[in-house]
Amino acid sequence: MLFVRIMPGRYRGNPFRPRLESRISPVDCEVVTETADSPYEAIIGVAEEKGCDLIMMASHGRRGVKAILIGSETQKVLTHSNIPVLVYR
C-alpha cells in the first residue's frame, strides 16, 4: 500500500508525516509526500512510478456551481489516469 500526500507547490516541510505514519502503522505502507502545483499530475506520476494497480481517492461530492468553481482533483485523476481509480464518497 502506498499513501501519497500532495502539498501545494509553495509548501516547504511536512509536519504531517509522523502523524500519518503512526495512523497507518499496523498496515505495511509507504508514505510519500510530494510538492506540486498540479496535484492530479503528481498523484498519477507517483502511482505510475511506484507501479500501483489502483488509485483510491475520496470525493467531497460537491455539486453545481461550487464544483465548477473549485474544480475536482479526483475528477482530473479519473480523466487523465490510465490506472484504475476507485472513488470513495
N, C-alpha and C positions, 0 to 999 in steps of 0.2 A: 504494500500500500504506500502511496506517495501523497503527502499533504503539501499543497502549494499555497503560499500566501503571497499575493501580489500587492506591493506598496506603490504609491504614486511616484513618478519619476523624480520628484524633488525631495523625496524622503531619504533620510540617512539614518542608519541604525535599525535595530529590531528589538524593542523591548518585549515583544510578544513571544519570542522563541522559547524561553524557559517554560512559560506558562503553557504553550502549545504542546511541548514535548511531555510535560507532566500529565496533561489531559489524555494523551493517546498512548502512554507508556505500556499499557497491557497489550497493545497491538504492535506487531512488528511493522514499523512505519518509518519512512524517511521524511524529514521536514525540509522543504526547500523554500527559501524566501527570495523573491525576485523583485527588482525595482524596474518599473516600466511605465511609459507614458500611455501605452496601449495594452491594458490588462488582458484582453481576449487573445492578442497575439502572443503574449508571454505565457498564458495558460496552455495554448496549443503548442507553442515551442517547447516548453518543458515536458509536456506529455509525449511529444514525438521524440525528444532527446532521450527520455527515460524509457521509451518503448512501452508506454501504457496501453492497455487493452480497452480501457473505458475511462471517460471523464465524467465525474459526478459533480453536479453543481446544484446549488439552491436557487430558487427563484422567489422573489418577494411578491410576485403576482400583481404588479401594478398594471392598471388598465387605463385606457383613454388617453387624455392629454398628458397626464403625468408620465405615462410610459413612453410617449413620443418625445417629450422634452428631456427626460432623464436618460433615455436610451437603456439598453439592456446588454450587459456583458454576456449574460447567459445566451441571449438571442444571437449575439455575434459569434460566440463559440459554436452554437448549433449550426449557424450558416456556413462558417468557414472551416470547420474541423472535418478531417477525413476519419477521425477516430470517433466511435460511437459516444454519444453524450446522454447520460441519464439525468433528468431534471427532477429535483425534489421540491415540492411546493407546500 
